[in-house]
Amino acid sequence: RPDVPRFFVEFIVFHEMLHQLFPSPTRPGRRVHHPRAFREREKAWPLYEAAVRWEKQNLRVLLRR
C-alpha cells in the first residue's frame, strides 16, 4: 500500500527473516515465537524505534482495511 512507509515494510521483512534464524522453541505447554535472541537481533534494525512507533500509531487503521 502506498501509505505504508518503505522503512516499515523493510522492517516487517527483516522481522520475518529473523524467524528463519531463530525458530520458535517449544516449552512445556506453550510456544515462544520471539525468544530473547530474536528480540535482541530485531532491535539491531537501524530504524527499529521508528518502525515500532509507526506500527503503534497505525496498526488499528491498517487492520480495518
HUKA-V658892 format. One record per helix or strand. SS is the DSSP state (H for helix, E for strand). FROM is the first residue (numbers start at 1). TO is the last residue. Records with the same first field share a line. If there is no record, write none. Layout:
BEGIN
SS: FROM-TO, FROM-TO
END
This chain:
BEGIN
H: 6-21, 36-42, 48-64
E: 26-27, 30-31
END
